[in-house]
Amino acid sequence: MRKSFYHFLMKYRQPKVTDSLTAFANAVYEDHGFPKQLHQYDELSSYLELNGHYLESMTIFDEAWEKYLVEEKE
């Protein structure tokens, strides 16, 4: 079974922020409303556009999404 984007992203959580992906993963972890079971780009993107005040840019999400797609194909 395919893992959710949230589950994928959690492997990038770190206590010390080293890059934008780590900052994104840490912020998503703190966002208790984040849709943890989703794996559809459009729904996640819509959620983040409305609620992702912690994202400097949606580009960070897009880059994380690309990594997610690559990993899911393996």
For each residue, the residues with C-beta under 8 A, 3 or more apart:
1:
2: 39 72
3: 7 8 39 72
4: 7 8 36 37 38 39
5: 8 9 38 39 44 64 65 68
6: 9 10 28 34 35 36 37 38
7: 3 4 10 36
8: 3 4 5 11 67 68 71 72
9: 5 6 12 13 24 25 28 64 68
10: 6 7 13 25 28 29
11: 8 25
12: 9 21 22 24 25 64
13: 9 10 22 25 26 29
14: 17 18 22 25 26
15:
16:
17: 14 22 23 26
18: 14 22
19: 22 23
20: 23 24 56 60 63
21: 12 24 25 60 63 64 67
22: 12 13 14 17 18 19 25 26
23: 17 19 20 26 27 54 60
24: 9 12 20 21 27 28 54 55 60 61 64
25: 9 10 11 12 13 14 21 22 28 29
26: 13 14 17 22 23 29 30
27: 23 24 30 31 54 55
28: 6 9 10 24 25 31 34
29: 10 13 25 26
30: 26 27 54
31: 27 28 34 51 52 54
32:
33: 51
34: 6 28 31 47 51
35: 6 38 43 44 47
36: 4 6 7
37: 4 6
38: 4 5 6 35 43 44 47
39: 2 3 4 5
40: 43 44
41: 44 45 65
42: 45 46
43: 35 38 40 46 47
44: 5 35 38 40 41 47 48 61 65
45: 41 42 48 49 58 61
46: 42 43 49 50
47: 34 35 38 43 44 50 51 52
48: 44 45 51 52 55 58 61
49: 45 46 52 58
50: 46 47
51: 31 33 34 47 48
52: 31 47 48 49 55 58 61
53:
54: 23 24 27 30 31
55: 24 27 48 52 58 60 61
56: 20 60
57: 60
58: 45 48 49 52 55 61 62
59: 62 63
60: 20 21 23 24 55 56 57 63 64
61: 24 44 45 48 52 55 58 64 65
62: 58 59 65 66
63: 20 21 59 60 66 67
64: 5 9 12 21 24 60 61 67 68
65: 5 41 44 61 62 68 69
66: 62 63 69 70
67: 8 21 63 64 70 71
68: 5 8 9 64 65 71 72
69: 65 66 72 73
70: 66 67 73 74
71: 8 67 68 74
72: 2 3 8 68 69
73: 69 70
74: 70 71
